[in-house]
Amino acid sequence: MASPVQQPVPPGGGKRKRKAQYVQAKRARRCDSGGPRQLEPGLQGILITCNMNERKCVGEAYNLLNEYGDDLFGPEKFTDKDQQPSGSTGEDDDAEAALKKEVSDIKASTEMRLRRFQSVESGVNNVVFIRTLGIEPEKLVHHILQDMYKTKKKKTRVILRLLPILGTCKAFIDDMKKYAETFLEPWFKSPNKGTFQIVYKSRNNSNIHRDEVIKVFAGIVGSLNSENKVDLTNPQYTVVVEVIKAVCCLSVVKDYMLFRKYNLQEVVKTATEPPQPPPEQAAQAGDCQEAKLGSSNGSHQDDPTDGKSNQQVEPENSAELAPTQPASETPEASEGTANPELAGQVTEGSESNENDLP
């Protein structure tokens, strides 16, 4: 442990002393686990949004990913670096060979500390990034959502969305275009083809515009194969573009609309379950219902022969108490007839309800 850095005593002989600062120990503690500690280009992982509790979100993510990761890829294994064959005894006496051996031992110890799932700082509130190593994040996330969609069993409380990230690059339009030209080839380059949509989200970045990014990515997909078509209702592939500060996270996922935009809280709901209105709106609807019922009962007692007032109460209650249609379903129905050339503008409408989520 590093010794505290004591501030010098003022020349006036005062007794006031400043608090010791453990700067070096803090830096060493943040880097002792090995690997990157913040979101940067060249990573793969899972982007998770939460609801105002990042520490609990990380704990839930570890439990969920380890549970399904062991089921899909088997338990995590650690290789024993000490069993590697060493050089001859004559080379050990050489200073150069000893230095190389020491460097290799340091690298080996660093690799042993790298876990299959490791949380890194995203730099944005309510967003957690879990770096993955040695697994396929899109396969794991799809397996989780498919199981929760079938069983309708809720396993998280604070995790909202779970998005696999297959690659990261710098958040500049030239770097994004250069990276996407090779990144999108496995899905859209001839002879591969399919229907697609582009989903864009930006956090803490005002240098890149949505329309420009969608236009660039749509042009790249079209140049790889002219048979790739835009489908905003039920696409085969969804290109996810998440910009966080100076890093762009890219992914291509399936069943994006079926799994409710990869939202764990929504995917476990049944299709017939009505949406729950806000508490204030529900209370107002209840008060209006009681007032209408009271007025109808009073009019029935005063004039039993008059049935017109009683017939008008029921339609008003049915109109007020009818469950409102979710906002996420409204633009999707209108997007089916959109022109593929205007995919950027319509896709922005389909993601309007995502601004409510972190």
C-alpha positions, 0 to 999 in steps of 0.5 A: 500500500502506498504511503500517504502524501503529507502536505508540508507545514506552513512556514508560519508555524500553524497547527492546521494540517490538510487531509492525507491524499491516497492518490497512488493507492486509488489508481493502483486499486482501479487497475489491479484487475487487469484489462480496460476499466472504461468503455473504449474502441475495440471491445465486445460486450453487453450494454445494459440500461437500468433504473437509477441503481447502477450498483444493483444493476451490475450485480443482477447482470453478473448473476443473469449472465453467469447463469445463462453463460454456464448453461450455454457455454459451460462453466468458466475455465482458467488455464494454468500458465505455470504448466507452460514449458520453460526454456533450457537451464542455460538460457536462465543464466542469460539476462536477456532470457530472464527479462523475457521470462519475467515479461511473459510471467507478467502477461500471463498473470494479467490474462489469468485475472481477466474474467469472462464478464467484467464491468467497465465504466460507461461514463453515462448515468444509468448505463452499464457496460459488461465486457465479454471475453471468449463468448458470443454476446449476441448468442447469449443475449438472444438465448436469455430473451428467448427463455424469458419470452417462453417462460414469462418469468421475471428475473431482474428488477432494475435491468431494463434493456440488454443489448449485445455489442459486437464491436466498438469504434471512435464516434466520428462519422469517418471512423464509423463509416470505415468500421461499418463497411467491414463490420456489416459484411457477415449479414448483408454482403452478397450472397447474404441478404435480408430485411433490416432497420437501423436503430440509433441512440446517442448519449452525451454526444452532440457532434453527430446527427441522427439523420446523417448516421442512418443515411450512411449506414443505410447506404453501406447496407445497400452497397453490399447487396442491392437485394437488402430491403428496409422493413420497419415492422418485422425486419430480419436484422436490426442494426443497433447504433449506440453512441456513448460520448466518444465511442460508437457501439455497433451490433446486428440483432434478430427478433428485435420487435418480437422481444420488445426491443430487447427490454427484459421488463416488457418481454415477460408480459403476456400479449393479453395483459393490458398496459397499466396506466399511471397512478394519477390517471388511474385515480382520476378514472376511478373518481370519474367512474364513481361520479358517473355511477352516482349520477346515474343512480340518482336519476334512476330514483327520481324518474324511473320512466326516463331511460335516456340518461341511463343509456348515455352513462355507459358509453361515456364510462367505456370511452374513459376507462378503455385501456390506452394503446401503448405508444411504442405500437402506434408508430410501428403500424404506420411505418409499414407503408414507409418508403425505403428511401426514407428509412432514416426519418421513419426509423427515428419515429419508431424510436421516439418512445426509447427516449423515456428509457435510460 
